[in-house]
Amino acid sequence: MEPVECRAVIRDLRGRTPRETFDEMKDTYGEGAPSYDVVKHWHHQFMCGWTSVETAPIPGRPQSAINEDTIRQVEAAILEDRRITVHQLAQDVKINVGSVDKILHDHLYLWKLSVR
């Protein structure tokens, strides 16, 4: 049983207790029914005013700061001033030093030629 379908059934059976909802789902869906804890959790959510059965998007930061836009920004900064440091690049583009280093080496194929 799909989670969205399961939540829709639990929402529709809102007037009953979690145990009654679980027993009815167990009779109808057999082994495909969710556990009692899941039914109890969603029953409580719907009683508290939750209406959607869809899974909510998970907020957070992006998986990586390395994308086409940041690569272009780093490249433009280097073309403007070839003596710019990795730390200055990181501050200008607002990403961490490791990401700048990865862009320089893996995407722009640049490396340090001398230590002075």
C-alpha distances in whole Angstrom, upper triangle without the diagonal:
4,7,9,7,6,10,11,11,12,15,16,16,19,22,21,21,18,18,18,15,14,15,14,10,11,13,11,8,10,9,5,7,8,11,14,16,13,13,17,17,15,17,20,19,19,22,24,24,21,20,18,14,14,15,19,21,22,26,29,31,31,30,34,37,38,38,40,42,43,44,46,47,48,50,52,53,54,56,58,59,59,60,57,55,52,52,53,51,48,49,50,47,45,43,44,46,44,42,46,47,44,44,48,48,44,44,48,50,52,54,57,60,62,62,65
4,6,5,6,9,10,11,12,14,16,17,19,22,21,22,19,20,20,17,16,18,17,13,15,17,14,11,14,13,9,10,10,13,16,16,13,13,17,16,14,17,19,18,18,21,23,22,19,17,15,11,11,11,15,17,19,23,25,28,28,27,31,34,35,34,37,38,39,41,43,44,45,47,49,50,51,53,54,56,56,57,54,52,49,49,50,47,45,46,47,43,41,40,40,43,41,39,42,44,41,41,45,45,41,41,45,47,49,51,54,57,60,60,62
4,5,5,6,9,10,11,12,14,15,16,20,20,20,17,18,19,15,14,17,17,13,15,18,16,13,15,14,11,10,9,12,14,14,10,11,14,13,11,14,16,14,15,18,19,19,15,15,12,8,9,9,12,15,16,20,23,26,26,26,29,32,34,33,36,37,38,40,42,43,44,46,47,48,50,52,53,54,54,55,52,51,47,47,48,46,43,44,45,41,39,38,38,41,39,38,41,42,40,40,44,44,41,41,44,46,48,50,53,56,58,58,61
4,5,5,6,9,10,10,12,14,15,19,19,20,17,20,20,16,16,19,17,14,17,19,17,15,17,17,13,13,12,15,16,16,12,12,15,14,11,14,16,14,13,17,18,17,14,12,9,6,6,8,11,14,16,20,23,26,26,26,30,32,34,33,36,36,38,39,41,42,44,46,47,48,50,52,53,54,54,55,52,51,48,47,48,46,43,44,44,41,39,38,39,42,40,38,41,43,40,41,44,45,42,41,45,47,49,51,54,57,59,59,62
4,5,5,6,9,10,11,12,14,18,18,19,17,18,18,14,14,17,15,11,14,16,13,12,15,15,11,11,11,14,16,17,13,12,16,15,12,14,17,16,14,18,20,18,15,14,12,8,9,11,15,18,20,24,27,30,30,30,33,36,38,37,39,40,41,43,45,46,47,49,50,52,53,55,56,58,58,59,56,55,51,51,52,49,47,48,48,45,43,42,43,46,44,42,45,47,44,44,48,48,45,44,48,50,52,54,57,60,63,63,65
4,5,5,6,9,10,11,13,16,15,16,13,15,15,11,11,13,12,9,11,14,12,10,13,13,10,8,7,11,12,13,9,9,12,12,9,11,14,13,13,16,18,17,15,14,12,9,11,12,15,18,20,24,27,30,30,30,34,37,38,38,41,41,42,44,46,47,48,50,52,53,54,56,58,59,59,60,57,55,52,51,52,50,47,48,49,46,44,42,43,46,44,42,46,47,44,45,49,49,46,46,49,51,53,55,58,61,63,63,66
4,5,5,6,9,10,10,14,14,15,12,15,15,11,12,15,14,11,14,17,15,14,16,16,13,11,10,12,13,13,9,8,11,10,7,9,11,10,9,13,14,14,11,10,9,6,8,10,13,16,18,22,25,28,29,29,33,36,37,37,40,40,41,43,45,46,47,49,50,51,53,55,56,57,58,59,55,54,50,50,51,49,46,46,47,44,42,40,41,45,43,41,44,46,44,44,48,48,45,45,49,51,53,54,57,60,62,62,65
4,5,5,6,9,10,13,14,16,14,17,16,12,13,16,14,12,15,17,14,14,17,18,15,13,12,15,16,16,13,11,14,13,10,11,14,12,10,13,15,14,12,9,9,6,9,12,15,18,21,24,27,30,31,31,35,38,39,39,41,41,43,45,46,47,49,51,52,53,55,57,57,59,59,61,57,56,53,52,53,50,48,48,49,46,44,42,44,47,45,43,47,49,46,46,50,50,47,47,50,52,55,56,59,63,65,65,67
4,5,5,6,9,12,12,13,12,14,12,9,10,12,10,8,12,13,11,11,14,16,13,11,11,14,14,15,12,10,13,13,10,10,14,13,11,14,17,16,14,12,12,10,13,15,18,21,24,27,30,33,34,34,38,41,42,42,44,45,46,48,50,50,52,54,55,56,58,60,61,62,63,64,60,59,56,55,56,54,51,52,52,49,47,46,47,50,48,46,50,51,49,49,53,53,50,50,53,55,58,59,62,66,68,67,70
4,5,5,6,10,9,10,9,11,10,7,9,11,10,9,12,14,13,13,15,16,14,11,10,12,11,12,10,7,9,10,7,6,10,10,8,11,13,13,12,11,12,9,13,15,17,21,23,26,29,32,33,34,38,40,42,42,45,45,46,48,50,50,52,54,55,56,58,60,61,62,62,63,60,58,55,54,55,53,50,51,51,48,46,45,46,49,47,46,49,51,48,49,53,53,50,50,53,56,58,59,62,65,67,67,69
4,5,5,9,10,12,11,14,13,10,12,15,13,12,16,17,16,16,19,20,18,15,14,16,15,15,13,10,11,11,8,7,10,9,6,9,11,11,9,8,9,8,12,14,16,20,22,25,28,32,33,34,37,40,42,41,44,44,45,47,49,49,51,53,54,55,57,59,60,61,62,62,59,58,54,53,54,52,49,50,50,47,45,44,45,49,47,46,49,51,48,49,53,53,50,50,53,55,57,59,62,65,67,67,69
4,5,8,10,12,12,15,13,10,13,15,12,12,16,16,14,16,19,20,18,15,15,17,16,18,15,12,14,15,11,10,13,13,10,11,14,13,12,10,12,11,14,17,19,23,25,28,32,35,36,37,40,43,45,44,46,47,48,50,52,52,54,56,57,58,60,62,63,64,65,66,62,61,58,57,58,55,53,53,53,50,48,47,49,52,51,49,52,54,52,52,56,56,53,53,56,58,60,62,65,68,70,70,72
4,6,6,9,9,11,9,6,10,12,9,10,13,14,13,15,17,19,17,14,14,16,14,16,14,11,12,14,11,9,12,13,10,11,14,14,14,13,14,13,17,19,21,25,27,30,33,37,38,39,42,45,47,46,49,49,50,53,54,55,56,58,60,60,62,64,65,66,67,68,64,63,59,59,59,57,54,55,56,53,50,49,50,54,52,51,54,56,53,54,58,58,55,55,58,60,62,64,66,70,72,72,74
4,6,8,8,11,10,8,11,14,12,13,16,17,17,18,20,22,20,17,16,17,15,15,14,11,11,12,10,7,9,10,7,7,11,11,11,11,13,13,17,19,20,24,26,28,32,35,37,38,42,44,46,46,48,48,49,52,54,54,55,58,59,59,61,63,64,65,66,66,63,61,58,57,58,56,53,53,54,51,49,48,49,52,51,50,53,55,53,53,57,57,55,55,58,60,62,63,66,69,71,70,73
4,7,9,12,10,9,13,14,13,14,17,18,18,20,22,24,22,19,18,19,17,18,17,13,13,15,13,10,12,13,10,9,13,13,14,14,17,17,21,23,24,28,30,32,35,39,41,42,45,47,50,50,52,52,53,56,57,57,59,61,62,63,65,67,67,69,69,70,66,65,62,60,61,60,56,57,57,55,52,51,52,56,55,53,56,58,56,57,61,61,59,58,62,64,65,67,69,73,75,74,76
4,7,8,6,6,10,11,10,12,15,15,16,18,19,21,20,17,16,17,14,15,15,11,11,14,13,9,11,14,12,11,14,16,16,16,19,18,22,23,25,29,30,33,36,40,41,42,46,48,51,50,53,53,54,56,58,58,60,62,63,64,66,68,69,70,70,71,67,66,62,61,62,60,57,58,58,56,53,52,53,56,55,54,57,59,57,57,61,61,59,59,62,64,66,67,70,73,75,74,76
4,5,5,6,9,10,11,12,14,16,17,18,19,21,20,16,15,15,11,13,13,10,9,12,12,8,10,13,12,11,14,16,17,17,20,19,22,23,25,29,30,32,35,39,40,41,45,47,50,50,53,53,53,56,58,58,59,62,63,63,65,68,68,69,70,70,66,64,61,60,61,60,56,56,58,55,52,51,52,55,54,52,56,58,56,56,60,60,58,58,61,63,65,66,68,72,74,73,75
4,6,5,6,9,10,10,12,14,15,16,17,18,17,13,12,11,8,9,10,6,5,9,9,6,8,11,11,11,14,16,16,17,18,17,20,21,23,26,27,30,33,36,38,38,42,44,47,47,50,50,51,53,55,55,56,59,60,61,62,65,66,66,67,67,64,62,58,57,58,57,53,54,55,52,50,48,49,52,50,49,53,54,52,53,57,57,55,55,58,60,62,63,65,69,70,70,72
4,5,5,6,9,10,10,12,14,15,15,16,17,13,12,11,7,10,11,8,8,12,12,10,12,15,15,14,17,20,19,20,22,20,23,24,26,29,30,33,35,39,40,41,44,47,49,50,53,53,53,56,58,58,59,62,63,63,65,68,68,69,69,70,66,64,61,60,61,60,56,57,58,55,53,51,51,55,53,52,55,57,55,56,59,59,57,57,61,62,64,65,67,71,73,72,74
4,5,5,6,9,10,11,12,14,15,17,17,13,13,13,10,13,13,10,10,14,14,11,14,16,15,15,18,20,20,20,22,20,23,24,27,30,31,34,37,41,42,42,46,49,51,51,54,55,55,57,59,60,61,63,65,65,67,69,70,71,71,72,68,66,63,62,63,62,58,59,60,57,55,53,54,57,55,54,57,59,57,58,61,61,59,59,62,64,66,67,70,73,75,74,77
4,6,5,6,9,10,11,12,13,15,14,11,11,11,9,12,11,7,9,12,11,9,12,14,13,13,17,18,17,17,18,16,20,21,23,27,28,31,34,38,39,39,43,46,48,48,50,51,52,54,56,56,57,60,61,62,64,66,67,68,68,69,65,63,60,59,60,58,55,56,57,54,52,50,51,54,52,51,54,56,53,54,58,58,55,55,59,61,63,64,67,70,72,71,74
4,5,5,6,9,10,10,11,12,12,8,8,8,6,9,9,6,8,11,11,10,13,15,15,15,19,20,19,19,20,17,20,21,24,27,28,31,34,37,38,38,42,45,47,47,50,51,51,53,55,56,57,59,61,61,63,65,66,67,67,68,64,62,59,58,60,58,54,55,56,53,51,49,50,53,51,50,53,54,52,53,57,57,54,54,58,59,61,63,65,69,70,70,72
4,5,5,6,9,10,10,12,13,9,11,10,9,12,13,10,12,15,15,13,16,19,18,18,22,23,22,22,23,20,23,24,27,30,31,35,37,41,42,42,45,48,50,50,53,54,55,56,59,59,60,63,64,65,66,69,70,71,71,71,68,66,62,62,63,61,58,59,60,57,55,53,53,56,54,53,57,58,55,56,60,60,57,57,61,63,65,66,68,72,74,73,76
4,5,5,6,9,10,12,12,9,11,12,11,15,14,11,13,16,15,14,17,19,18,18,22,23,22,21,22,19,22,24,27,30,31,35,38,41,42,42,45,48,50,50,53,53,54,56,58,59,60,62,64,65,66,68,69,70,71,71,68,66,63,62,64,61,58,59,60,57,55,53,54,57,55,53,57,58,56,57,60,60,57,57,61,63,65,66,69,72,74,74,76
4,5,5,6,7,10,9,6,8,10,10,13,12,9,12,15,13,13,16,18,17,18,21,22,20,20,20,17,19,21,24,27,28,32,35,38,38,38,42,45,47,47,49,50,51,53,55,56,57,59,60,61,63,65,66,67,67,68,65,63,59,59,60,58,55,56,57,54,52,50,51,54,52,50,54,55,52,53,57,56,54,54,57,59,61,63,65,69,71,70,73
4,6,5,5,7,8,5,8,9,9,13,12,11,14,16,16,15,19,20,20,21,24,25,23,23,23,20,22,23,26,29,30,34,36,39,40,39,43,46,48,48,51,52,52,54,56,57,58,60,62,63,64,66,68,69,68,69,66,64,60,60,62,59,56,58,59,55,53,51,52,54,52,51,55,56,53,54,58,57,54,55,58,60,62,63,66,69,71,71,74
4,6,6,9,10,9,12,13,13,17,16,14,17,19,19,18,21,23,22,23,26,27,26,25,25,22,24,26,29,32,33,37,40,43,43,43,46,50,51,51,53,55,55,57,59,60,61,63,65,66,67,69,71,72,72,72,69,67,64,63,65,63,60,61,62,59,57,55,55,58,56,54,58,59,56,57,61,60,57,58,61,63,65,66,69,73,75,74,77
4,6,9,9,8,11,14,14,18,16,14,17,20,18,18,21,22,21,23,26,26,24,23,23,20,22,24,27,30,32,35,38,41,41,41,45,48,49,49,51,52,53,55,57,58,59,61,63,64,65,67,69,70,70,71,68,66,62,62,64,61,58,59,60,57,55,53,54,57,54,53,56,57,55,55,59,59,55,56,59,61,63,65,68,71,73,73,76
4,6,5,5,9,12,13,16,15,13,17,19,17,18,21,22,21,23,26,26,24,23,22,19,20,21,25,28,29,33,36,39,39,38,42,45,46,46,48,50,50,52,54,55,56,58,60,61,62,64,66,67,67,68,65,63,59,59,61,58,55,57,57,54,52,50,51,54,51,50,53,54,51,52,56,55,52,52,56,57,60,61,64,68,70,70,73
4,5,6,9,11,13,16,15,14,17,19,19,19,22,24,23,25,28,28,26,26,25,21,23,24,27,30,31,35,37,40,40,39,43,46,47,47,50,51,52,53,56,57,58,60,62,63,64,66,67,68,68,69,66,64,60,60,62,60,57,58,59,56,54,52,52,54,52,51,54,55,52,53,57,56,53,53,57,58,61,62,65,68,70,70,73
4,5,8,10,12,15,14,14,17,19,19,20,23,23,24,26,28,29,27,26,25,21,23,23,26,28,29,33,35,38,38,37,40,44,45,45,48,49,50,51,54,55,55,57,59,60,61,63,65,66,65,66,63,61,58,57,59,57,54,56,57,53,51,49,49,52,49,48,51,52,49,50,54,53,50,51,54,55,58,59,62,65,67,67,70
4,7,9,12,14,13,13,16,17,17,18,21,21,21,24,26,26,24,23,22,18,19,19,23,25,26,30,32,35,35,34,38,41,42,42,45,46,47,48,51,52,52,54,56,57,58,60,62,63,63,64,61,59,55,55,57,54,51,53,54,50,49,46,47,49,47,45,49,50,47,48,51,51,48,48,52,53,55,57,60,63,65,65,68
4,7,9,11,10,9,13,14,13,14,18,18,18,20,23,23,21,21,20,16,18,18,22,24,25,29,32,35,35,34,38,41,43,43,45,47,47,49,51,52,53,55,57,58,59,61,62,63,63,64,61,59,55,55,57,54,51,53,54,50,48,46,47,49,47,46,49,50,48,49,52,52,49,49,53,54,57,58,61,64,66,66,69
4,7,8,6,7,10,11,11,12,15,15,16,18,20,21,19,19,18,15,16,16,19,22,23,26,29,32,32,32,35,39,40,40,43,44,45,47,49,50,50,53,54,55,56,59,60,61,61,61,58,56,53,52,54,52,48,50,51,48,45,43,44,47,44,43,47,48,45,46,50,49,47,47,51,52,54,55,58,62,64,63,66
4,5,5,6,9,10,11,12,14,16,17,18,20,22,20,21,20,17,19,18,21,24,24,27,29,32,33,33,36,40,41,42,45,46,46,48,51,51,52,54,56,56,58,60,61,62,62,62,59,57,53,52,54,52,49,50,52,49,46,44,44,47,45,44,47,48,46,47,51,50,48,48,52,53,55,56,59,62,64,63,66
4,5,5,6,9,10,10,12,14,15,16,18,20,19,20,20,18,20,20,22,25,25,28,31,34,35,35,38,41,44,44,47,48,48,50,53,53,53,56,58,58,60,62,63,64,64,64,61,58,55,54,56,54,51,52,53,50,48,46,46,49,47,46,49,50,48,50,53,53,50,51,55,56,58,59,61,65,66,65,68
4,5,5,6,9,10,11,12,14,15,17,19,17,19,19,17,19,18,20,23,22,25,27,31,32,32,36,39,41,42,45,46,45,47,50,50,51,53,55,55,57,59,60,61,61,61,58,55,52,51,53,51,47,48,50,47,44,43,43,45,44,43,46,48,45,47,50,50,48,49,52,53,55,56,58,62,63,62,65
4,5,5,6,8,10,11,12,14,15,17,15,16,16,13,15,14,17,19,20,23,25,29,30,30,33,36,38,39,42,43,43,45,47,48,48,51,53,53,54,57,58,58,59,59,56,53,50,49,51,49,46,46,48,45,42,41,41,44,42,41,44,46,43,45,48,48,46,46,50,51,53,54,56,60,62,61,63
4,5,5,6,8,10,11,12,14,16,14,15,15,13,15,16,18,21,22,25,28,31,32,32,36,39,41,42,45,45,45,48,50,50,51,54,55,55,57,59,60,61,61,62,58,57,53,52,54,52,48,49,50,47,45,43,44,47,45,44,47,49,47,48,51,51,49,49,53,54,56,57,60,63,65,64,67
4,6,5,6,9,10,10,12,15,14,16,16,15,17,17,19,22,22,25,28,31,33,33,37,40,42,43,46,46,46,49,51,51,52,54,56,56,58,60,61,62,62,62,59,57,53,52,54,52,49,49,51,48,45,44,44,47,45,45,48,49,47,49,52,52,50,50,54,55,57,58,60,64,65,65,67
4,5,5,6,9,10,11,13,11,14,14,13,15,14,16,19,19,22,24,28,29,30,34,36,39,39,42,43,43,45,47,47,48,51,52,52,54,57,57,58,58,58,55,53,50,48,50,48,45,45,47,44,41,40,40,43,42,41,44,46,44,45,49,49,47,47,50,52,54,55,57,60,62,61,63
4,5,5,6,8,10,11,9,10,11,9,12,12,14,17,18,21,24,27,29,30,33,36,38,38,41,42,42,44,46,46,48,50,51,52,54,56,57,58,58,58,55,53,50,49,50,48,45,45,47,44,41,40,41,44,42,41,44,46,44,45,49,49,47,47,50,52,53,55,57,61,62,62,64
4,5,5,6,9,10,10,11,12,12,15,15,17,21,21,24,27,31,32,33,37,39,42,42,45,45,45,48,50,50,51,54,55,55,57,59,60,61,62,62,58,57,53,52,53,52,48,49,50,47,44,43,44,47,46,45,48,50,48,49,52,53,50,50,54,56,57,58,61,64,66,65,67
4,6,5,6,9,9,11,13,13,16,16,17,20,21,23,26,30,32,33,36,38,41,42,45,44,45,47,49,49,50,53,54,54,56,59,59,60,60,61,57,55,52,50,52,50,47,47,48,46,43,42,42,46,45,44,47,49,47,48,51,52,50,50,53,55,57,58,60,63,65,64,66
4,5,5,7,6,8,10,10,13,13,13,17,18,20,23,27,28,30,33,35,38,38,41,41,41,44,46,45,47,50,51,51,53,55,56,56,57,58,54,52,49,48,49,47,44,44,45,42,40,39,40,43,42,41,44,46,44,45,48,49,47,47,50,52,54,55,57,61,62,61,63
4,5,5,5,6,9,9,13,14,14,18,20,22,25,29,30,32,35,37,40,40,43,42,43,46,47,47,49,51,52,53,55,57,57,58,59,60,56,55,51,50,51,49,46,46,47,44,42,41,42,46,45,43,46,48,47,47,51,51,49,49,52,54,56,57,59,63,65,64,66
4,5,7,9,12,13,16,17,18,21,23,24,28,31,33,35,38,40,43,43,46,45,46,49,50,50,51,54,55,55,58,60,60,61,62,62,59,57,54,52,53,52,48,48,49,47,44,44,45,48,47,46,49,51,49,50,54,54,52,52,55,57,59,60,62,66,67,66,68
4,6,9,12,14,16,17,16,20,21,22,25,29,31,33,36,38,41,41,44,43,43,46,48,47,49,52,52,52,55,57,57,58,59,59,56,54,51,49,50,49,46,45,46,44,41,41,42,45,45,43,46,49,47,48,51,52,50,50,53,55,56,58,60,63,65,64,66
4,6,9,12,14,16,15,18,20,21,25,28,30,32,35,37,40,40,42,41,42,45,47,46,48,51,51,51,54,56,56,57,58,59,55,54,51,49,50,48,45,45,45,43,40,40,41,45,45,43,46,48,47,47,50,52,50,49,52,54,56,57,59,63,64,64,65
4,6,8,11,12,11,15,17,18,22,25,27,29,32,34,37,36,39,39,39,42,44,43,45,48,48,49,51,53,53,55,56,56,53,51,48,47,47,46,43,43,43,41,38,38,39,43,42,40,43,45,44,44,47,48,46,46,49,51,53,54,56,60,62,61,63
4,7,9,11,12,15,18,20,23,27,28,30,33,35,37,37,39,38,40,42,44,44,45,48,49,49,52,53,54,55,56,57,54,52,49,48,49,47,44,44,44,41,39,39,40,44,43,41,44,46,44,44,48,49,47,46,49,51,53,55,57,61,63,62,64
4,6,8,9,12,15,17,21,24,25,27,30,32,34,33,36,36,37,39,41,41,43,45,46,47,49,51,51,53,54,54,51,50,47,46,46,44,41,42,42,39,37,36,38,41,40,38,41,44,41,41,45,46,43,43,46,48,50,52,54,58,60,59,61
4,7,9,12,15,18,21,25,25,26,30,32,34,33,36,36,37,39,41,41,43,45,46,47,49,51,52,53,54,55,52,50,47,46,47,45,42,43,43,40,38,37,38,42,40,38,41,43,41,41,45,45,43,42,45,48,50,51,54,58,60,59,62
4,6,9,12,15,19,22,22,23,26,29,31,30,32,32,34,36,37,38,40,42,43,44,46,48,48,50,50,52,48,47,44,43,44,42,39,39,40,36,35,34,35,38,37,35,38,40,38,38,41,42,39,38,42,44,46,48,51,54,56,56,58
4,7,9,12,15,19,19,20,23,26,28,27,30,30,31,33,35,36,37,39,41,41,43,45,46,47,48,49,45,44,41,40,41,39,36,37,37,34,32,31,32,35,34,32,35,37,34,35,38,39,36,36,39,41,43,45,48,51,53,53,55
4,6,9,13,16,17,18,22,24,26,25,28,28,29,31,33,33,35,37,38,39,41,43,44,45,46,46,43,42,38,38,38,36,33,34,34,31,29,28,30,33,32,30,33,35,33,33,37,37,35,34,38,40,42,43,46,49,51,51,53
4,6,10,12,13,15,18,20,22,22,24,24,25,28,29,29,31,33,34,35,37,39,40,41,42,43,39,38,35,34,35,32,30,30,31,28,26,24,26,29,28,26,29,31,29,29,33,34,31,31,34,36,38,40,42,46,48,47,49
4,7,10,11,12,16,18,21,21,24,24,24,26,29,28,30,32,33,34,36,38,39,40,40,41,37,36,32,32,33,30,27,28,29,26,24,22,23,27,26,24,27,29,27,27,31,32,30,29,32,35,36,38,40,44,45,45,47
4,7,9,11,14,16,19,19,22,22,22,24,26,26,27,30,31,31,33,36,36,37,38,38,34,33,30,29,30,28,25,25,26,23,20,19,21,24,24,22,25,27,26,26,29,31,29,28,31,33,34,36,38,42,43,43,45
4,7,9,12,13,16,17,20,20,19,22,24,23,24,27,28,28,30,33,33,34,34,35,31,30,26,25,26,24,21,22,23,20,17,16,17,21,20,18,21,24,22,23,26,27,26,25,28,30,31,33,35,38,40,39,41
4,7,8,9,13,14,17,16,15,18,21,20,21,24,25,25,27,29,30,30,31,31,28,26,23,22,23,21,18,18,19,16,14,12,14,17,17,15,18,20,19,19,23,24,22,22,25,27,28,29,31,35,36,36,37
4,6,7,10,11,14,14,13,16,18,18,19,21,23,23,25,27,28,29,29,30,27,25,22,22,22,20,17,18,19,16,14,12,14,17,16,13,16,18,17,17,20,21,20,19,22,24,25,27,29,33,35,34,36
4,7,9,10,14,15,14,16,19,19,19,21,24,24,25,27,29,29,29,30,27,25,21,22,23,20,18,20,20,17,15,13,13,16,14,12,15,17,15,15,19,20,17,17,21,22,24,25,28,31,33,33,35
4,5,8,11,12,11,12,15,15,15,18,20,20,21,24,25,26,25,26,23,22,18,18,20,17,14,17,17,14,13,10,11,13,11,9,12,14,11,12,15,16,14,14,17,19,20,22,24,28,30,30,32
4,6,10,10,7,10,13,12,12,15,17,17,18,21,22,22,22,23,20,19,15,16,16,14,11,13,14,10,9,7,9,11,10,7,9,12,11,10,13,15,14,13,15,18,19,20,23,26,28,28,30
4,7,8,6,7,10,11,10,13,15,15,16,19,20,21,21,22,19,18,15,16,17,13,12,15,14,11,11,9,10,12,10,7,8,11,8,7,11,12,11,10,12,15,16,18,20,24,26,27,29
4,6,6,6,9,10,11,12,14,16,17,18,20,22,21,23,21,20,17,19,19,15,14,17,16,12,13,11,13,15,14,10,11,14,11,9,13,14,12,10,12,16,17,20,23,26,28,29,31
4,6,5,6,9,10,10,12,14,15,16,18,20,20,22,20,21,18,20,19,16,16,18,16,12,15,13,16,17,17,13,13,15,13,10,13,15,13,10,11,15,17,20,23,25,28,29,31
4,5,5,6,9,10,11,12,14,15,17,19,19,21,19,19,17,18,17,14,14,15,13,10,12,12,15,16,17,13,13,16,14,11,14,17,15,12,13,17,18,21,23,26,28,29,30
4,5,5,6,8,10,11,12,14,15,17,17,19,16,16,14,15,14,11,10,12,10,7,9,9,11,13,13,10,9,12,11,9,11,14,13,11,12,15,15,18,20,23,26,26,27
4,5,5,6,9,10,11,12,14,16,15,17,15,16,13,15,15,11,12,14,12,9,12,11,13,13,13,10,9,11,10,6,8,11,10,8,8,12,12,15,18,21,23,24,26
4,5,5,6,9,10,10,12,14,15,17,15,16,15,17,16,12,13,15,12,10,13,13,16,16,17,13,12,14,14,10,11,14,14,10,10,13,14,17,19,22,24,26,27
4,5,5,6,9,10,11,12,14,16,13,14,13,14,12,9,10,12,9,7,10,11,14,14,16,13,10,14,14,10,11,15,15,12,12,15,15,17,19,22,24,25,25
4,5,5,6,9,10,11,11,13,10,11,10,12,10,7,9,11,9,7,10,10,12,12,13,10,8,10,11,8,8,12,13,10,9,12,11,14,15,18,20,21,22
4,5,5,6,9,10,10,13,11,13,12,15,13,10,12,14,12,11,14,14,16,15,16,13,10,12,13,9,8,12,13,10,8,11,10,13,15,17,20,21,22
4,5,5,6,9,10,13,11,14,14,16,13,10,13,14,11,11,14,15,17,17,18,16,13,15,16,13,12,15,16,14,11,14,13,16,17,19,22,23,23
4,6,5,6,8,10,8,10,11,12,10,7,11,11,8,9,13,14,15,15,17,15,12,14,15,13,12,15,17,15,12,15,13,15,16,18,20,20,20
4,5,5,5,8,7,9,10,12,10,8,12,13,11,12,15,15,16,15,16,15,11,13,14,12,10,13,15,13,10,13,10,12,13,15,16,17,18
4,6,6,9,10,13,14,16,14,12,15,17,14,14,18,18,20,18,20,18,15,16,17,14,12,16,17,15,12,14,12,14,15,16,18,20,19
4,7,9,9,12,14,16,13,12,15,15,13,14,17,19,20,19,21,20,16,18,20,17,15,18,20,18,15,17,15,17,17,18,20,21,20
4,5,6,9,12,14,11,10,14,15,12,14,17,18,19,18,20,19,15,17,19,17,14,18,20,18,15,17,14,15,14,16,17,17,16
4,6,9,11,14,12,11,15,16,14,16,19,19,19,17,19,18,14,15,17,15,12,15,18,17,13,14,11,12,11,12,13,14,14
4,6,10,12,10,11,14,15,14,16,18,19,19,16,18,18,15,15,18,16,14,16,19,19,16,16,13,12,10,12,12,12,11
4,7,8,6,7,10,11,10,12,15,15,15,13,16,16,12,13,16,14,12,15,18,18,15,16,13,13,12,14,14,14,13
4,5,5,6,9,10,11,12,14,14,13,10,13,14,10,10,14,14,11,14,17,17,15,16,13,12,11,13,13,12,13
4,5,5,6,9,10,11,12,11,9,6,9,10,7,7,11,11,9,12,14,15,14,14,12,11,11,14,15,14,15
4,5,5,6,9,10,10,10,8,6,10,11,8,10,13,13,12,15,18,18,17,18,16,15,14,17,17,16,17
4,5,5,6,9,10,10,10,9,13,13,10,12,15,14,13,16,19,18,17,19,16,16,15,18,18,17,17
4,5,5,6,8,8,9,8,11,10,7,10,12,11,10,14,16,15,14,16,14,14,15,18,19,18,19
4,6,5,6,5,5,5,9,8,6,9,11,11,11,14,16,16,15,17,16,16,16,20,21,20,21
4,6,5,7,8,9,12,12,10,13,15,14,15,18,20,19,19,21,19,19,19,23,23,22,22
4,6,8,10,11,14,13,11,14,16,14,15,18,20,18,17,20,18,19,20,23,23,23,23
4,6,9,10,12,10,9,12,14,12,13,16,17,16,15,18,17,19,20,23,24,24,25
4,7,9,12,10,10,13,14,13,15,18,19,18,18,21,20,21,22,25,26,25,26
4,7,8,7,7,10,11,11,13,15,16,15,16,19,18,19,20,24,25,24,26
4,6,5,7,9,10,11,13,15,15,16,17,18,18,18,19,22,23,22,24
4,5,5,6,9,10,10,12,14,15,15,16,15,14,15,19,20,18,20
4,5,5,6,9,10,11,12,13,14,15,14,14,15,19,20,19,22
4,5,5,6,9,10,10,11,12,14,14,14,16,20,22,21,23
4,5,5,6,9,10,10,10,12,11,12,13,17,19,19,20
4,5,5,6,8,10,10,10,9,9,11,15,16,16,19
4,5,5,5,7,9,9,10,11,13,17,19,19,22
4,6,6,5,6,8,9,11,14,17,19,20,22
4,6,6,5,6,5,7,10,13,16,17,19
4,6,6,5,5,6,10,13,15,17,19
4,6,6,8,10,13,16,19,20,23
4,6,8,11,15,17,20,22,24
4,6,9,12,15,18,20,22
4,7,11,12,16,18,20
4,7,9,12,14,17
4,6,9,11,14
4,6,7,10
4,7,9
4,6
4
